[in-house]
Amino acid sequence: MDAVMVTAIAALASSPLAAAAAVYGSRIAGRAQREGNAVTGFSNLTDQLQEERQDLRNELAAMRAELAAERAENARLKALVTQLGGTP
């Protein structure tokens, strides 16, 4: 066998190996990208949920303040009715 023949055989043998390595490498890269997208998506979802939770807390605080004001008004009106001689 001369050097040209050995080189040709080596090239033919290495081509399928290189193709298999490329396919395997792209599978790993695709998996890593999907996992990265999942982590990013989870992070975004967590941020959105925290913002919604803060909005709900603010709304709850406003509703509690409104309820306290209405209870105070109710107590004032009951006292006024009693002062005027009525029964609340």
C-alpha positions as CSV (number, residue, x, y, z in Angstrom):
1,M,0.0,0.0,0.0
2,D,1.3,3.4,-0.9
3,A,0.7,6.6,1.0
4,V,-2.1,7.8,-1.2
5,M,-4.1,4.6,-0.6
6,V,-3.6,4.8,3.2
7,T,-4.6,8.5,3.2
8,A,-7.8,7.7,1.2
9,I,-8.7,4.8,3.5
10,A,-8.1,6.9,6.6
11,A,-10.3,9.7,5.1
12,L,-13.1,7.2,4.3
13,A,-12.9,5.7,7.8
14,S,-12.8,9.1,9.6
15,S,-15.7,10.6,7.8
16,P,-18.4,8.5,9.5
17,L,-16.7,9.0,12.8
18,A,-16.7,12.8,12.3
19,A,-20.3,12.7,11.3
20,A,-21.3,10.7,14.3
21,A,-19.4,13.1,16.6
22,A,-21.1,16.1,15.0
23,V,-24.6,14.5,15.5
24,Y,-23.8,13.6,19.1
25,G,-22.4,17.1,19.7
26,S,-25.5,18.8,18.3
27,R,-27.7,16.6,20.5
28,I,-25.8,17.7,23.6
29,A,-25.9,21.3,22.5
30,G,-29.6,21.1,21.8
31,R,-30.3,19.6,25.2
32,A,-28.2,22.3,26.9
33,Q,-30.1,25.0,25.0
34,R,-33.5,23.5,26.0
35,E,-32.4,23.3,29.6
36,G,-31.2,26.9,29.5
37,N,-34.5,28.0,28.0
38,A,-36.4,26.1,30.7
39,V,-34.4,27.9,33.4
40,T,-34.9,31.2,31.8
41,G,-38.6,30.6,31.5
42,F,-38.9,29.5,35.1
43,S,-37.1,32.6,36.2
44,N,-39.4,34.8,34.1
45,L,-42.4,33.0,35.5
46,T,-41.1,33.5,39.1
47,D,-40.6,37.2,38.5
48,Q,-44.2,37.6,37.1
49,L,-45.7,35.7,40.0
50,Q,-43.8,37.8,42.5
51,E,-45.1,41.0,40.8
52,E,-48.7,39.7,40.9
53,R,-48.3,38.7,44.5
54,Q,-47.1,42.2,45.4
55,D,-50.0,43.7,43.5
56,L,-52.4,41.5,45.4
57,R,-50.8,42.5,48.7
58,N,-51.2,46.2,47.8
59,E,-54.8,45.6,46.9
60,L,-55.5,43.7,50.1
61,A,-54.0,46.5,52.2
62,A,-56.2,49.1,50.4
63,M,-59.3,46.9,51.0
64,R,-58.4,46.6,54.7
65,A,-58.0,50.4,55.0
66,E,-61.3,50.9,53.2
67,L,-63.0,48.4,55.5
68,A,-61.5,50.0,58.6
69,A,-62.8,53.4,57.4
70,E,-66.3,52.0,56.8
71,R,-66.3,50.4,60.3
72,A,-65.3,53.7,61.8
73,E,-68.1,55.5,59.9
74,N,-70.6,52.8,61.0
75,A,-69.5,53.3,64.7
76,R,-69.9,57.1,64.3
77,L,-73.4,56.7,62.9
78,K,-74.4,54.3,65.6
79,A,-73.2,56.8,68.3
80,L,-75.1,59.6,66.5
81,V,-78.3,57.5,66.5
82,T,-77.9,56.7,70.2
83,Q,-77.2,60.4,71.0
84,L,-80.4,61.4,69.2
85,G,-82.4,58.9,71.3
86,G,-82.7,56.1,68.8
87,T,-81.7,52.4,68.9
88,P,-79.1,51.4,66.4
